[in-house]
Amino acid sequence: MGAGTLARAGAAIMAGLLGARALLAYLGAKPFDGTAFYRGIGFVEAGEAVEYPYLETLTGEPIGRSR
């Protein structure tokens, strides 16, 4: 496991221990979908994906909209 995966798991544990009822996560959705982990543990989408203007592909193109 990488450090990011361990940090994400640790944050999820702390949220559970603290009784969090909602979390906001900003994830890249294209060209990869980083939301599968969160859907797998019961998170639901709060709305449509929006374009994040500061992300771009390695070729300098905008990431775009999800799904």
Residue pairs with C-beta under 8 A, 6 or more apart in sequence:
8 37
12 41
15 23
23 43
24 46
25 38
25 43
26 52
27 34
27 35
27 38
28 34
28 52
28 55
28 63
29 35
29 49
29 63
29 65
29 66
29 67
30 63
30 64
30 65
30 66
31 57
31 63
33 66
33 67
35 43
35 45
35 66
48 66
49 65
49 66
49 67
50 65
51 62
51 63
51 64
51 65
52 63
53 62
55 62
55 63
56 62
56 63
57 63
